[in-house]
Amino acid sequence: MAKNKGFMYTANDWHLDKRVPVAFLLVLLAHTMAAIWYASALNSRVGALEVNRQNAITAYERLIRLETKFEVFEQSLFRIDKNLEKLTDRVVK
């Protein structure tokens, strides 16, 4: 164990000294910048997905309204058909 300014250090203690290569620090900096760039790109992709999701929800709501209108038209046509059948039966007899 080495003693330095009143502190006891063992071989397992973490410390930083001048022996850390500059290349290691540059690689660490590059990795950090790449992680930030990736997070930024991911954020923009999530934003685009949110916009697409909102557009899909709007289209889905429009589709539901159209289906409801179609069902109403279908019911009306069914009633008109029944009424026409009754009228043709009366005219034929």
C-alpha positions in Angstrom: 0.0 0.0 0.0 1.2 3.4 -0.9 0.6 6.5 1.3 -0.1 9.8 -0.5 -0.9 13.0 1.5 -2.5 11.1 4.3 -4.6 8.7 2.2 -4.0 5.0 1.9 -4.2 3.6 -1.6 -4.5 -0.1 -2.5 -3.9 -1.6 -5.9 -7.7 -1.7 -6.5 -8.4 2.0 -5.9 -9.5 4.0 -8.9 -7.4 7.0 -9.7 -6.4 9.1 -12.7 -2.9 10.2 -13.5 -0.9 11.5 -16.4 -0.4 8.0 -17.7 -3.9 8.0 -19.3 -3.2 8.2 -23.1 -4.6 11.1 -25.0 -6.0 8.6 -27.6 -8.1 7.0 -24.9 -9.6 10.4 -24.0 -10.2 11.2 -27.6 -12.0 7.9 -28.2 -14.1 8.4 -25.0 -15.0 11.9 -26.3 -15.9 10.5 -29.7 -18.1 7.8 -28.2 -19.9 10.4 -26.1 -20.5 12.6 -29.1 -21.8 9.6 -31.1 -24.2 8.7 -28.3 -25.5 12.3 -28.2 -25.9 12.3 -32.0 -27.7 8.9 -31.9 -30.0 10.2 -29.1 -30.8 13.3 -31.1 -31.6 11.2 -34.3 -33.7 8.9 -32.2 -35.6 11.9 -30.8 -36.4 13.2 -34.3 -37.6 9.7 -35.4 -39.9 9.4 -32.4 -41.3 12.9 -33.3 -42.0 11.7 -36.8 -43.7 8.6 -35.5 -45.9 10.7 -33.2 -47.0 12.8 -36.1 -47.8 9.7 -38.2 -49.7 8.2 -35.3 -51.8 11.4 -35.0 -52.5 11.3 -38.7 -53.5 7.6 -38.5 -55.8 8.4 -35.6 -57.5 11.1 -37.5 -57.9 8.9 -40.6 -59.3 6.1 -38.3 -61.9 8.5 -36.9 -62.9 9.6 -40.4 -63.2 5.9 -41.4 -65.5 5.2 -38.4 -67.7 8.2 -39.3 -67.9 7.0 -43.0 -68.8 3.4 -41.9 -71.6 4.8 -39.6 -72.9 6.9 -42.5 -72.7 3.8 -44.8 -74.7 1.8 -42.3 -77.4 4.5 -42.2 -77.5 4.6 -46.0 -77.7 0.8 -46.2 -80.6 0.8 -43.8 -82.4 3.5 -45.8 -81.9 1.6 -49.0 -83.2 -1.6 -47.4 -86.4 0.3 -46.3 -86.7 1.8 -49.8 -86.4 -1.6 -51.4 -89.0 -3.1 -49.1 -91.4 -0.2 -49.9 -90.8 -0.7 -53.6 -91.6 -4.4 -53.3 -94.8 -3.6 -51.5 -95.8 -1.1 -54.2 -95.0 -3.5 -57.0 -97.0 -6.2 -55.3 -100.0 -3.8 -55.1 -99.6 -2.7 -58.7 -99.3 -6.3 -60.0 -102.4 -7.5 -58.0 
